[in-house]
Amino acid sequence: MRQLFSFPNPVNEVSARLVAGGVVLMSLAALVLQAEWLVVIIALGFIARVLTGPTLSVLGQLVTRVITPRLPVAAKPVPGPPKRFAQGIGVAFSATSALLLLVFDADLAGWIVLGALAAAATLESVFAFCLGCKIFAVLMRAGIIPDTVCEACNDISARTEANLRRKAAAASAP
């Protein structure tokens, strides 16, 4: 049984992109409706996903249990640590937006930060371009994030779909 406060590794990129799409939709709704409360929901979702992957995230559960299994698309496993890092950046942006809107009464700044989050989530959702993952890779190359955090990120052979599928199957075996 998976521990509550763990993050999946590997991650299904199909699900990650769908979650990002959900973030885009919620962010756009918050911007259009000026719904500050929705920014809090977005931030709480990011916090839940950083701590537990999809386990405590309503959006994560909807995507991984309902939407992804019904799609005629094969799973695409990718390393988990960069995705968790990207979720952490989502926490920083969504929490900053919420604080600017609700605590500091800096509405314009808060909506701009949320717009930046929506733009990054759009890149992930539509183009499979994960800004957080790119930043993670730069930090690994600079030695700021140790190689041990994501061995699959450094081992090009581990990035092949066959190897990631094999590792996912071995990790889920009883």
N, C-alpha and C positions, 0 to 999 in steps of 0.2 A: 504494500500500500504506500502510495506517495505521501510524503510529509506535507502538512498544510502549507508551511512557509517555504516552499521550494518553487523553482521555476522550471518548466519543461526544457529538456535539451535532448534531442533537437526539437525545433518548433516547426509546425506546418506553416510554410510561408503563405499558403492559400488562406488559412485562418487569420494570420497576422494582417494580411492585406484587407480582409473583410472587416476586421476590428478597426483598422485605420479608416475604412470607409464609414463605419458607424461613428467614429470620432468626427469625421468631416461633416456628416449630416447633423450631428448634435451641435457642433460648433457653428455651422451656418444657421441653424435654427436659433441658437442663442444670440448670434449677431443680428439677424433680421428682426427677431422679436424683442431684442434687448433684455433677454431673460437671464439675469444675473444668477438666479438659482440653478439654472442649467449648467453654468460654468462650475458650480460646486459639484454637481453630479459628475461632470466630466473629470474633475480633479480626483474625486473619490474613486472613480473607475480606474484611473491610472495608478493610484496608490494600491488598489486591490490587485491589479495586474503585476505591478512590480513585486509585491510581497508573495503572491501565490499563483502567478500566471493566470489562467482563466478561472481557477477554482472559485474565487470569491467575487469575480466580476460578472455582473449581470450580462453585459455585452459579450464578454468572453464566453460565458456559458451558452448564450444564444447562438453565437457563431460556431463554437466547436461541437455543440450537441445537436443543433437544429439545422443551421444553414449549410455548413461545410459538408456534412454527410449526405446531403441531398443534391449536391452539385456533381455533374458528370466530369469532374476534374480530379486527376490523381494528386495525392499528397506530394508536396515538395518540401522535404525536410531541409532545414537550414540550422546552423548553430544557434543555440539559445542565448548565450551571454550577450552578444550584440543586440539582440531583440530586447532583452531585459534592460540593457543600458538605454536603449531608445525609449522604452517605457518610462525610465527614470527621467529622461529629458522631458517627456510628456508631463510628468508630475511637476517638474520645475516650471514649465510654461503655464500649465493650467492652474496650479496653485498661485503663481505670481499674478495671473489674470484675475483670479478670484479675490486675492488680497487687494489688488489695485481697485477693483470695482466695489468691493464690500467694506473694506476697512479704510482705505486711503482716499476714497471718493475721487479717484483719478480715472474717470470713465474712459476717456479717449485712450490713455495708455493701456488700460485693461483690455479694451476691445482690439487694440493693435496687437497686443501679445497673443490674444486668442486667434486673431487672424493669421499670425505667423504659425501658430500651432496647426491651424486648419490647412495652411499651405504645405507644411511638412507632411501632414497626414495624407494630403492629396497626392503628393509625390509617391508615398509608400503605396497607397491604395491603387492608384491608376497606373503608375509606371514601375512599381517594384523597386523604387529608389528610396532606400531607408537612410535618411540623413544621420540619424543616431548611430546606425551601423557603420557608416562611413567615418564618423568622428571616433567611434570605438576602434576602428582599424588604424587610424592615425595615431591614437593614443597608445595602441599596442606597438606600432612601429617605433614610436618615440621612447618606449620602455616605461611609460607611465602606468599602463596596465600590464601586469606580468603575463608572460606567455602561458603560464599554468592556468590562467583564468579561462582561456579558450584555446585548448590544444588544436581543436578542429579548425580554428581560424588560421593557424600557422601551417598546418599540414594540408597541402593542396590535395593529396589523395583522399583525405577525410572529407573533402567537400563534394566528392562525387555522390550522386544520388544513391547509387547502389550501397556504398559504405554507410551513408547516413541511415538508409532504410534498415540495413542489417543491425546497426547500433540501436535504432529505435525498437526493433523487434526484440533484441536481446534485453533491452532495458524494461520492456513491458512483460517479458516472460515471468511466470511465477517462480 
